[in-house]
Amino acid sequence: MSKSSKPDHLPEEAEQLISTLKSRFEKNMNRHIGLDWVKIESKLKSNDEKLGALYEMEHSGGEPDVVGVESKTGEYLFYDCSTESPKERRSICYDKKGWESRKENRPKGNAVDMAAEMGIEILTEEEYRNLQKLGDFDTKTSSWLKTPEAIRKFGGSIFGDRRYHHVFIYHNGAQSYYAGRGFRGVVRV
């Protein structure tokens, strides 16, 4: 089920995803204190596009889970909550411009385009820091973060990880890529 697929065409797959999300929700109550799964599930079942994006997150190793509610819109926030950066989204440049600037050894793709194809948004620095308050993430890997234009216009991009019991935000050239660096995303439902 890609983001363009409708779960009603593949009810068994959609129901399996919802079951997986519910199980993860129940196992990690510290991530969403006070939230009611029944309300979340109702929103999921009425939004094929968002369910498709969550499927893409799950399928690529992100282990999406609810981490809160957007105060202005009332939308539930699903972040990639895999312990390490999602496995199927690693070894990629930050964006297409960075990818194109590599003269050789280009990776399979880039985080910005991959996120768009999946129907998700790359976590911002603030969202990443909020995720890190819920557990220890990226202790062996790192994750590209949505880079402010003021940094990107000079060829840079940012990423984060957790080392020494501390969350670090670093910079790198957008053309760089590493086996242990991917990206984390958010879906608002």
C-alpha positions, 0 to 999 in steps of 0.5 A, spaced: 500 500 500 503 506 497 501 513 499 496 513 493 493 506 495 487 506 498 486 502 504 479 499 502 482 496 496 487 492 501 483 491 507 487 486 510 493 490 510 490 496 513 487 492 518 494 489 520 497 496 520 492 499 525 493 492 529 500 494 529 499 501 531 494 499 536 499 494 539 505 499 539 500 504 542 499 500 548 506 498 549 508 505 550 503 509 554 509 514 556 509 517 549 502 519 549 499 519 556 492 521 556 490 520 549 485 515 547 486 509 542 479 509 540 479 516 537 485 515 534 483 509 530 477 512 528 481 518 525 485 513 522 480 509 518 477 515 515 483 518 512 486 513 507 492 518 505 495 518 512 494 511 513 498 510 507 503 514 509 503 510 516 504 504 512 510 507 508 513 509 515 512 502 518 514 498 512 521 502 512 522 500 519 520 507 522 515 504 527 511 510 528 507 511 534 503 517 537 507 522 541 502 527 542 497 532 539 498 538 535 495 544 539 492 548 534 489 543 529 487 537 534 491 532 529 495 526 532 502 526 531 505 520 529 513 520 529 518 514 527 519 511 534 524 506 532 530 505 536 535 507 531 534 511 524 529 507 520 533 502 516 530 502 509 532 510 509 539 510 511 545 512 506 542 518 503 544 525 502 539 530 505 536 533 498 536 533 491 541 539 490 546 535 495 545 529 491 546 532 484 552 535 487 556 529 488 560 527 482 561 520 483 558 515 488 551 517 489 547 514 494 540 511 492 536 517 493 535 523 498 531 524 505 527 530 502 524 527 496 524 520 499 519 523 505 515 527 500 514 520 496 512 517 503 507 522 504 511 524 511 515 530 513 522 530 516 522 532 523 524 539 525 530 540 530 524 541 535 520 535 534 527 531 534 528 534 541 521 532 543 522 525 541 528 524 545 524 526 551 520 520 550 526 515 550 533 514 547 533 514 540 539 514 535 544 512 540 548 508 534 545 512 528 543 519 526 537 522 523 537 528 518 533 533 520 529 539 516 534 544 515 532 551 515 533 555 509 538 560 512 543 554 513 541 550 506 543 556 502 550 555 504 550 548 502 549 545 509 544 541 512 543 538 520 542 532 523 541 529 530 543 523 534 544 521 542 551 520 545 553 520 552 546 521 554 546 527 551 542 530 544 547 533 539 545 537 533 550 537 528 551 540 521 554 537 514 554 538 507 547 536 504 551 532 499 554 527 504 551 520 506 553 515 511 551 508 512 548 510 519 544 516 517 537 516 515 531 520 517 525 520 521 518 523 520 512 525 522 505 524 520 499 528 522 492 525 523 
